[in-house]
Amino acid sequence: MRANITAFPSISFSGALDLPRGTVTPFESNAQMINRAVDRVRQYRKAVGDEVDLCIEIHRRLSPADAIVLANAIEPFRPYFFEDPTKPDNLDSMAYIAEHINIPIATGERLHTPQEFAMLLRRNAVQFVRPDVCIVGGLTGAKKIAALAEAFDVQVVPHNPLSPVSTAACIQLAACIPNFAIQEYPIGENEAPKNEIVKSVVTLENGYLLIPDAPGIGIELAERAEEKYPFKPRAFKTRLHVDGSVMDH
């Protein structure tokens, strides 16, 4: 069995996603921001043709009004989905965007419970849910969310920015639900240090992850991996607007 994977092109607003964390972002007018973003999507589509789907990641950067303007402008380039166009705090705002655009919305990586996903689904605010197996209660919690989504004819794109362990769990979910769409696959899974915390990583072949048939989630942790790569608290950094206010990531 195989799980299809994808990459996520990001639209970089005010240069925010192209600059290191802690960097003050340059100012752009609203017109500059929207026009530059539309041009990026145009260039993505021109570069890859119709053989590659574009999953446009907004990283919660926009107001509902700006999200609608941008989505309608990039619609001719046929994005597969429009991810996290606005902050997830207000489910009604996400529903408002969905009502006014013709591109499927993907969201859910910051939600934790089946109840949150149920509220999102009841509002018809999402066409691709993005549960993170590591924060929604493991495979059991993710399976519940996938079943809720299935009842609304919504597909599942597991959120997976972490490690080979998360990847292995995600593709076990993909193998047992009928509404799996595509799988996010992080850069560097076959390189140190990521590939050194497990005995072997999940096999990637021709754009697909091969689902292992070993017990459990199909992989084993490497011996003494915790000694070689001990836990280190992650430094908290964020990007700032030119006026010093904090940007969401």
C-alpha positions in Angstrom: 0.0 0.0 0.0 1.1 3.6 -0.7 0.3 7.0 0.7 0.5 9.9 -1.7 2.6 12.9 -0.5 2.8 16.5 -1.4 4.8 19.7 -0.9 3.1 22.9 0.2 4.1 26.1 -1.7 3.7 29.1 0.7 2.7 32.6 -0.3 5.0 34.9 1.6 3.2 38.0 2.9 5.4 41.1 3.6 8.4 38.8 3.2 7.5 37.2 6.5 8.0 33.5 5.6 11.3 34.2 3.8 13.0 35.9 6.8 14.5 34.4 9.9 12.4 34.4 13.1 13.1 37.5 15.1 13.5 39.6 12.0 11.5 42.8 11.5 9.5 42.5 8.3 9.5 45.3 5.8 6.3 47.2 5.1 4.2 46.6 2.1 1.0 48.3 1.0 -2.1 46.1 0.8 -2.0 46.3 -3.0 1.7 45.3 -3.1 1.0 42.4 -0.8 -1.9 41.0 -2.8 -0.3 41.6 -6.2 3.0 40.0 -5.2 1.2 37.0 -3.8 -0.9 36.5 -6.9 2.2 36.7 -9.1 4.0 34.0 -7.0 1.1 31.6 -7.6 1.1 32.4 -11.3 4.8 31.6 -11.4 4.3 28.4 -9.4 1.7 27.2 -11.9 3.8 28.2 -14.9 6.8 26.4 -13.5 5.1 23.0 -12.8 2.2 23.0 -15.4 -0.8 21.0 -14.6 1.1 17.9 -13.5 1.6 19.2 -9.9 -1.1 20.3 -7.5 -0.5 23.6 -5.7 -1.4 23.7 -2.0 -1.3 27.3 -1.0 -0.3 27.9 2.6 -1.2 31.3 4.1 -0.1 30.6 7.6 -3.1 32.5 9.1 -1.7 35.8 7.8 -4.9 37.4 6.4 -8.1 39.1 7.5 -11.2 37.4 6.1 -11.7 40.3 3.6 -8.1 40.0 2.3 -8.3 36.2 2.2 -11.4 36.5 -0.1 -9.7 39.0 -2.4 -6.6 36.8 -2.7 -8.5 33.6 -3.2 -10.6 35.0 -6.0 -7.5 36.4 -7.7 -5.6 33.1 -7.7 -8.6 30.9 -8.6 -7.6 30.8 -12.3 -4.4 28.9 -11.3 -6.5 26.1 -9.8 -5.0 25.6 -6.3 -5.7 22.2 -4.8 -6.6 24.0 -1.5 -6.2 27.3 0.3 -4.7 26.6 3.8 -5.3 28.6 6.9 -6.3 31.8 5.2 -7.1 33.4 8.6 -6.6 32.7 12.3 -8.4 29.6 13.5 -9.8 31.3 16.6 -13.1 32.4 15.0 -14.8 29.5 13.2 -17.4 31.9 11.8 -14.7 33.9 10.0 -13.4 30.7 8.3 -17.0 29.9 7.3 -17.5 33.4 5.9 -14.4 33.0 3.7 -15.6 29.6 2.5 -18.9 31.1 1.5 -17.2 33.7 -0.7 -14.5 31.8 -2.6 -14.4 28.9 -5.0 -11.2 27.2 -3.7 -11.3 24.5 -1.1 -10.2 25.5 2.4 -7.8 23.3 4.4 -7.4 24.0 8.1 -7.3 22.3 11.5 -3.6 21.9 12.5 -4.1 24.1 15.6 -7.3 22.3 16.7 -7.1 19.7 19.5 -10.4 18.0 19.9 -13.2 16.3 17.9 -15.6 18.9 19.2 -13.6 21.7 17.6 -13.5 19.9 14.3 -17.2 19.2 14.6 -18.0 22.9 15.0 -15.8 23.7 11.9 -17.5 21.0 9.8 -21.0 22.0 10.8 -20.3 25.5 9.5 -19.2 24.1 6.1 -16.0 26.0 6.7 -13.5 23.4 5.5 -13.1 20.9 2.7 -9.8 19.4 3.9 -9.3 18.9 7.6 -5.7 18.8 8.9 -5.5 17.0 12.2 -2.1 16.6 13.8 -1.8 13.1 15.2 0.7 14.3 17.8 -1.7 16.8 19.4 -5.3 15.5 18.8 -5.0 12.4 21.0 -2.9 10.1 18.8 -4.3 7.7 16.2 -7.5 7.2 18.2 -8.2 10.9 18.3 -7.2 11.4 14.6 -9.4 8.5 13.6 -12.4 10.1 15.3 -11.8 13.3 13.5 -11.5 11.5 10.2 -14.8 9.8 10.7 -16.5 13.2 11.5 -15.0 14.6 8.3 -16.2 11.6 6.3 -19.8 12.3 7.4 -19.5 15.7 5.8 -17.8 14.5 2.6 -14.6 16.2 3.8 -11.1 14.8 3.1 -8.1 14.4 5.5 -4.6 15.8 5.0 -2.7 14.9 8.2 -0.5 17.7 9.5 3.1 16.5 9.8 6.0 19.0 10.2 7.9 16.9 12.8 9.8 13.6 12.7 9.9 10.1 11.1 7.8 8.9 14.1 5.0 11.4 13.2 5.3 10.4 9.6 4.9 6.7 10.4 1.8 7.4 12.5 0.3 9.6 9.8 0.5 7.0 7.1 -1.1 4.4 9.4 -4.0 6.8 9.7 -3.9 7.2 5.9 -4.1 3.5 5.4 -7.3 3.0 7.4 -9.6 5.9 6.5 -11.6 6.2 3.2 -11.3 10.0 3.0 -7.5 10.3 3.0 -6.3 12.9 0.4 -2.5 13.5 0.5 0.2 13.4 3.1 2.5 16.3 4.1 6.1 15.1 4.2 8.8 17.1 5.9 12.2 17.9 4.3 15.1 16.0 5.8 13.5 12.8 6.8 16.3 10.8 5.2 19.1 12.9 6.7 20.7 13.4 10.1 19.5 13.9 12.7 16.0 12.8 11.8 17.0 9.5 10.3 19.2 8.7 13.3 16.4 8.6 15.8 14.8 5.5 14.2 16.2 2.2 13.0 14.8 2.9 9.5 12.6 5.6 8.1 9.5 5.0 6.0 10.4 4.4 2.4 9.7 7.1 -0.1 9.3 5.9 -3.7 8.2 7.9 -6.7 6.2 10.4 -4.7 4.6 7.8 -2.5 5.3 6.6 1.1 5.2 2.8 1.3 3.2 1.8 4.3 5.2 -0.7 6.4 3.8 -4.0 7.5 5.9 -4.3 10.7 4.1 -4.3 14.1 2.8 -1.1 15.7 3.3 2.0 13.5 5.9 0.1 11.4 9.1 1.6 12.8 11.4 1.3 15.8 13.3 3.9 17.7 17.1 3.7 17.4 18.9 2.5 20.5 20.3 5.3 22.7 18.8 7.9 20.4 17.7 9.9 23.5 21.4 10.1 24.6 22.7 11.2 21.2 19.9 13.8 20.8 18.7 14.8 24.3 15.8 17.0 24.8 16.5 20.7 24.4 13.9 23.4 25.1 13.1 25.2 21.9 13.9 28.9 21.9 10.7 30.9 21.3 11.1 33.4 18.5 8.5 35.1 16.4 8.5 37.5 13.5 7.7 41.2 14.1 5.9 43.8 12.0 7.8 47.0 11.3 6.0 48.6 14.2 7.2 45.9 16.6 3.9 44.1 16.9 4.0 40.3 16.9 3.1 38.3 13.7 1.5 34.9 14.0 3.5 32.0 12.4 
